[in-house]
Each structure stands twice: as C-alpha cells, then as structure tokens.
C-alpha cells in the first residue's frame, strides 16, 4: 500500500486502490427491464373491408307496435307470416291469408287466381328468366295497403292504411321497393273478409336482383268479436 503525506499535522492517508472508482460517479448498469426488447411489435389489426351493399332503410326508425285492442275486437294474437318463392320452373304461385298467416300454393296462371279461398296476397312468378321473377300484389276485392316504416304501428293506423290499396310490386327491384315504402320495419295491413284487422310486419327481406326475394316477420291480428 502506498502512503501519501499531507501538511504539517496530517497523518498518513491511504490512496485509492488502482482501478477503484467512486460509486457516486459510476452510472448504474441497466436493469433487464430497461434494456431494449428484441421482440418485434405486434402488427396493427387491419380495418374491416368496406361492404359493397348499400344500406337499406332501417327498421330502427319503426315505432314499437301498440297492440291495444279497441272495443269490438279481441286481444291481438301474434304469429308469423312470410313469402317463400320456389323456382319459377315449378310454375307455382303463393297465396297468403292474413287472418292467420297461412299460405298455400297453386298452379301459376300469369297472375290469375283460381281459388282465392280467403287469401289477401298473391306472390307469383311474372316471368321465368331466372333473374328475380316474382311479384307481389293484393288480390281483387280485398282491402290491403302499406303502413310506412315511420307510421305508428297500431290498430287505428293499420286499419286506415288497409284502405290505400296495394298494386303489383316486383320485389327483386330494390329501388322500386324503397320508392313504394316496402322496407324492413314497414307493414302490410288488411281488413280481411272476416272483419279481422291484420298487420304483417316486414321484419326481414332477403334476396335481390339476381334471385327471388323472401320476406318474413310477425303478424298481429285483431279479430272482430261477435
């Protein structure tokens, strides 16, 4: 050990050992957590691809159904109704009875009906090109009309709409459907041959320009009491 001598009264002082460094001036070694990671960052998720299908009128704009029955009518009964076309090569047409939502088929006859049997609606293949052939219309001597999507869904509004009429509509033509108001959330209303007020809500539409359209939804029926 080397001894250094200072001033007059100073005692011997030990010199630092070779290579020794003051810990106050020595930078701390990086901790494992402070070291840069060699793991590559996770890639950002890709945004969903945009849809080519234009949004249709939304059923969210449709008011909730008020099923209150007025005097002279029974409590509303609810079931389902629908339009389910078969290939036009089968030469069938569908008839829908809005008293209870039942449907039946008969041989297609260019839109003519052999036996209405109390039905209010006819869904038939107008042509057989394979590109959206079917049309929907109310049968003669019936009271059927369209209740628009933003109208109140109630007995009174449905009975009033039933008197507006419903002519033939090619359901495969989306623009024609929307111009007429045949969109999800609207309803077909009828006062049937039995005096029943029926509201067939259009809840779901599937199909389009290159295939035949199917429709389904709840059917609310107020039967006249004796």
Buried (B, 14 or more C-beta within 10 A) or exposed (E): EEEEEEEEEEEEEEEEEEEEEEEEEEEEEEEEEEEEEEEEEEEEEEEEEEEEEEEEBEBEEBEEBBBEBEEEBEEBBEEEBBBEBBEBEEBBBBBBBBBBBBBEBBEBEEEEBEEBEBBBBBBBBBEEEEEBBBBBBBBEEBBBBBBBBEBBBBBEBBBBBBEEEBEEBBBBBBEEBEEBBBBBBBBBBBBBBBEBBBBBBBBEBEBBEEBBBBBBBBBBBBBEEE
